[in-house]
């Protein structure tokens, strides 16, 4: 299991277990790099209930997100989509009065088990937010390096790892001559790719994306969608989106949520062409939502 925090920030982010994703973490070489073999890690939610104070927003959710696939979560505003992804990496509980019950399994590891190090969970399960959020006082380079330094991986090959992360999101050639400039000076689409680079720099197992393109123009949106398709070879990706066309373009499976419950989860082509539930059909055809 992921150990509870110890006395130093570096030690509190290390992972130790006997099975599942932490085996990869244990196999990380001394220089901090890790070679992926294309095998990702599944996430399985069992009996999830989430609350904001007395308000019951997620009601006994059971769903699985397969490894190395993109799963889109769709549904009208207030259906609980964003709450689900925030529960997966335990960000939901950071909201005053919020709590969650149930299990979120990263392979065989329950991230809600007693004694689990929440910091380590959030390293293994990265998050990309709706609005690009580069650290405003940091340079482009330091934005990507921030997570590595926080987790104690700011080693001698830091520059190589920053470059590799920027290359992975297709940003290196655009910024390599101005790495010392503020990250907030980039365009909106570049800022979002910078945030994705910051996320993958610490080598998570899963990437959660909460409306990652809602603030971007169509060209920047297309680049992020292309990036998502490239990244799924190495990561398991869950994306929340209001954009039906985007869900159809980027996802392998789609889950439709309504009033805090999963209505239907199936291959994306089935959801959009032959849904089994009438409510799904009404939503994807624009009859409500």
C-alpha positions as CSV (number, residue, x, y, z in Angstrom):
1,X,0.0,0.0,0.0
2,X,1.0,3.6,-0.2
3,X,2.6,4.4,3.1
4,X,1.5,7.2,5.3
5,X,3.5,10.4,5.3
6,X,6.8,10.4,7.1
7,X,9.0,13.1,8.3
8,X,10.2,14.6,5.1
9,X,8.5,15.9,1.9
10,X,10.6,13.7,-0.2
11,X,9.9,10.5,1.8
12,X,6.2,11.3,1.9
13,X,5.8,11.0,-1.8
14,X,7.6,7.7,-2.3
15,X,5.4,4.7,-3.0
16,X,5.9,1.2,-1.7
17,X,3.7,-1.8,-2.2
18,X,3.8,-5.4,-3.4
19,X,1.5,-5.2,-6.5
20,X,-0.1,-3.0,-9.1
21,X,1.1,0.5,-10.0
22,X,3.5,0.8,-7.1
23,X,5.7,-2.0,-8.6
24,X,6.5,0.5,-11.4
25,X,7.3,3.1,-8.8
26,X,9.6,0.7,-7.0
27,X,11.3,0.0,-10.3
28,X,12.2,3.6,-10.9
29,X,15.9,3.9,-11.5
30,X,18.1,6.0,-9.2
31,X,18.1,8.9,-11.8
32,X,14.4,9.1,-11.6
33,X,13.6,8.1,-15.1
34,X,11.3,5.3,-16.0
35,X,10.7,3.4,-19.3
36,X,7.1,2.7,-19.9
37,X,6.2,-0.6,-21.7
38,X,2.8,0.6,-22.9
39,X,0.9,-1.2,-20.2
40,X,-1.2,1.2,-18.2
41,X,-3.3,0.8,-15.1
42,X,-7.1,0.5,-14.7
43,X,-9.2,2.5,-12.3
44,X,-12.3,0.9,-10.8
45,X,-14.9,2.7,-8.7
46,X,-17.1,0.7,-6.4
47,X,-20.0,2.0,-4.5
48,X,-18.9,5.6,-4.6
49,X,-21.0,8.2,-2.7
50,X,-19.9,11.8,-2.5
51,X,-21.3,14.7,-0.5
52,X,-21.1,18.4,-0.3
53,X,-22.2,18.9,3.3
54,X,-25.7,17.3,3.4
55,X,-26.0,17.3,-0.4
56,X,-25.7,13.8,-1.9
57,X,-24.1,14.3,-5.3
58,X,-22.7,10.9,-6.3
59,X,-25.0,8.0,-5.5
60,X,-23.5,4.6,-5.4
61,X,-21.4,4.8,-8.6
62,X,-19.8,1.7,-10.0
63,X,-17.6,2.2,-13.1
64,X,-14.3,1.0,-14.5
65,X,-11.9,3.0,-16.7
66,X,-9.8,0.5,-18.7
67,X,-6.0,0.8,-19.0
68,X,-4.6,2.7,-21.9
69,X,-7.9,4.0,-23.0
70,X,-9.6,7.3,-23.0
71,X,-13.0,7.4,-21.2
72,X,-15.2,10.4,-21.6
73,X,-17.7,11.3,-19.0
74,X,-20.6,13.3,-20.3
75,X,-23.8,14.6,-18.8
76,X,-25.6,17.9,-18.1
77,X,-24.3,20.4,-15.6
78,X,-24.8,19.3,-12.0
79,X,-24.8,15.6,-13.0
80,X,-21.6,14.9,-10.9
81,X,-19.0,14.5,-13.7
82,X,-16.3,16.8,-12.2
83,X,-17.0,15.4,-8.7
84,X,-16.2,11.9,-9.9
85,X,-12.8,12.8,-11.3
86,X,-12.0,14.8,-8.1
87,X,-12.8,11.8,-6.0
88,X,-10.5,9.6,-8.1
89,X,-7.4,11.5,-6.9
90,X,-8.9,12.6,-3.6
91,X,-9.2,16.2,-4.4
92,X,-12.9,16.2,-3.5
93,X,-12.1,16.1,0.2
94,X,-10.1,19.3,0.0
95,X,-13.4,21.2,-0.3
96,X,-14.7,22.2,3.2
97,X,-17.6,20.0,4.2
98,X,-17.1,17.6,1.3
99,X,-16.6,13.8,1.9
100,X,-16.6,10.6,-0.1
101,X,-17.4,7.0,0.7
102,X,-16.6,3.8,-1.2
103,X,-13.6,2.5,-3.1
104,X,-11.5,3.8,-5.9
105,X,-9.1,1.0,-7.0
106,X,-5.9,1.8,-8.9
107,X,-5.3,-1.8,-10.1
108,X,-5.5,-3.6,-6.7
109,X,-4.8,-0.5,-4.6
110,X,-7.7,1.2,-2.8
111,X,-6.7,4.9,-2.7
112,X,-9.2,5.4,0.1
113,X,-7.7,2.7,2.3
114,X,-6.7,3.8,5.8
115,X,-3.1,5.1,6.0
116,X,-2.8,5.8,2.3
117,X,-0.5,8.8,1.6
118,X,-2.8,11.3,-0.3
119,X,0.3,13.1,-1.7
120,X,1.5,9.9,-3.3
121,X,-2.0,9.2,-4.7
122,X,-2.0,12.6,-6.4
123,X,1.4,11.9,-8.0
124,X,0.1,8.6,-9.4
125,X,-3.2,10.1,-10.6
126,X,-2.5,13.5,-12.2
127,X,-5.1,16.2,-12.8
128,X,-5.5,18.8,-15.6
129,X,-8.0,21.5,-14.9
130,X,-10.6,23.3,-17.0
131,X,-8.7,26.6,-17.0
132,X,-4.9,26.4,-17.6
133,X,-3.2,27.1,-14.3
134,X,0.6,27.6,-14.8
135,X,2.2,28.9,-11.6
136,X,2.2,32.6,-12.2
137,X,5.6,33.4,-10.6
138,X,7.5,30.6,-12.3
139,X,9.2,30.3,-15.6
140,X,8.2,27.8,-18.3
141,X,11.1,25.5,-17.2
142,X,10.2,25.8,-13.5
143,X,6.5,25.1,-14.1
144,X,7.4,21.7,-15.5
145,X,10.1,21.1,-13.0
146,X,8.0,22.0,-10.0
147,X,6.5,18.6,-9.4
148,X,9.8,16.9,-9.8
149,X,11.4,19.1,-7.2
150,X,8.4,18.7,-4.8
151,X,8.6,14.9,-5.0
152,X,12.3,14.9,-4.5
153,X,13.1,14.0,-8.1
154,X,15.0,17.2,-8.9
155,X,18.1,15.2,-9.8
156,X,21.0,15.8,-12.2
157,X,18.9,14.9,-15.3
158,X,16.2,17.5,-14.4
159,X,16.7,19.4,-17.7
160,X,16.4,16.2,-19.7
161,X,13.2,15.3,-18.0
162,X,11.7,18.8,-18.5
163,X,12.7,18.7,-22.2
164,X,11.2,15.2,-22.6
165,X,7.9,16.3,-21.0
166,X,7.7,19.4,-23.2
167,X,8.5,17.3,-26.3
168,X,5.7,14.8,-25.3
169,X,3.1,17.6,-25.4
170,X,4.5,19.1,-28.6
171,X,5.7,22.3,-26.9
172,X,9.5,22.0,-26.9
173,X,10.2,23.6,-30.3
174,X,7.9,26.5,-29.5
175,X,9.5,27.4,-26.1
176,X,13.0,26.0,-26.1
177,X,14.6,29.4,-26.6
178,X,12.6,31.1,-23.8
179,X,12.5,28.6,-21.0
180,X,13.3,31.3,-18.5
181,X,10.2,33.4,-19.5
182,X,7.0,33.3,-17.4
183,X,4.7,30.4,-18.1
184,X,1.7,32.8,-18.0
185,X,3.1,34.6,-21.0
186,X,2.2,31.7,-23.3
187,X,-1.1,31.5,-25.2
188,X,-4.0,29.7,-23.7
189,X,-3.4,26.5,-25.7
190,X,0.3,26.6,-24.9
191,X,-0.5,27.1,-21.2
192,X,-2.7,24.0,-21.2
193,X,0.0,21.9,-22.8
194,X,2.4,23.3,-20.3
195,X,0.1,22.1,-17.5
196,X,-0.1,18.7,-19.1
197,X,3.7,18.6,-19.4
198,X,3.9,19.5,-15.7
199,X,1.5,16.6,-14.9
200,X,3.3,13.9,-16.9
201,X,6.8,15.0,-15.7
202,X,6.2,13.2,-12.4
203,X,5.2,10.1,-14.4
204,X,1.7,9.4,-13.1
205,X,-0.2,6.2,-13.9
206,X,-3.5,8.0,-14.7
207,X,-4.4,11.4,-16.1
208,X,-7.7,13.1,-15.2
209,X,-8.9,16.0,-17.4
210,X,-11.7,18.2,-16.3
211,X,-13.0,20.1,-19.4
212,X,-9.4,20.7,-20.6
213,X,-10.5,22.5,-23.8
214,X,-13.4,24.6,-22.7
215,X,-11.4,27.8,-22.5
216,X,-9.5,27.2,-25.8
217,X,-10.0,28.2,-29.4
218,X,-10.7,25.5,-32.0
219,X,-7.1,25.2,-33.2
220,X,-5.7,24.8,-29.6
221,X,-8.5,22.4,-28.9
222,X,-7.5,20.2,-31.9
223,X,-3.9,20.1,-30.6
224,X,-5.0,19.0,-27.2
225,X,-7.2,16.3,-28.7
226,X,-4.4,15.0,-30.8
227,X,-2.2,15.0,-27.7
228,X,-4.8,13.0,-25.7
229,X,-4.8,10.4,-28.5
230,X,-1.0,10.2,-28.3
231,X,-0.8,10.0,-24.5
232,X,-3.2,7.1,-24.1
233,X,-0.4,4.7,-25.3
234,X,1.3,5.4,-22.0
235,X,-1.5,6.5,-19.7
236,X,-5.1,5.8,-18.7
237,X,-7.1,9.0,-19.4
238,X,-10.4,10.1,-18.0
239,X,-11.8,13.3,-19.6
240,X,-14.9,15.2,-18.5
241,X,-16.5,17.2,-21.3
242,X,-19.7,19.0,-22.3
243,X,-18.7,18.8,-25.9
244,X,-20.4,15.8,-27.6
245,X,-18.2,16.1,-30.7
246,X,-15.1,16.1,-28.6
247,X,-16.2,13.0,-26.7
248,X,-16.9,11.2,-30.0
249,X,-13.5,12.2,-31.4
250,X,-11.1,11.4,-28.5
251,X,-12.7,8.6,-26.4
252,X,-12.7,4.9,-26.6
253,X,-15.7,4.5,-24.2
254,X,-18.2,7.1,-23.0
255,X,-20.1,7.2,-19.7
256,X,-23.3,9.2,-19.5
257,X,-24.1,10.5,-16.0
258,X,-27.4,12.0,-14.7
259,X,-28.2,13.2,-11.2
260,X,-25.1,11.6,-9.7
261,X,-25.7,8.2,-11.2
262,X,-24.2,6.3,-14.2
263,X,-26.9,5.9,-16.8
264,X,-24.9,4.1,-19.4
265,X,-21.2,3.2,-20.1
266,X,-20.3,1.7,-23.4
267,X,-18.0,2.0,-26.4
268,X,-18.3,5.6,-27.7
269,X,-19.6,4.6,-31.1
270,X,-22.5,2.7,-29.4
271,X,-23.3,5.6,-27.1
272,X,-23.7,8.0,-30.0
273,X,-25.3,5.6,-32.5
274,X,-27.2,2.9,-30.6
275,X,-27.6,3.9,-26.9
276,X,-29.5,1.4,-24.8
277,X,-31.1,3.9,-22.5
278,X,-33.6,6.4,-23.7
279,X,-32.2,9.1,-21.5
280,X,-28.8,8.7,-23.2
281,X,-30.4,9.0,-26.6
282,X,-32.2,12.2,-25.5
283,X,-29.0,13.7,-24.2
284,X,-26.7,12.9,-27.1
285,X,-29.3,14.1,-29.6
286,X,-29.8,17.3,-27.8
287,X,-33.4,16.7,-26.6
288,X,-32.3,17.8,-23.1
289,X,-29.2,18.9,-21.3
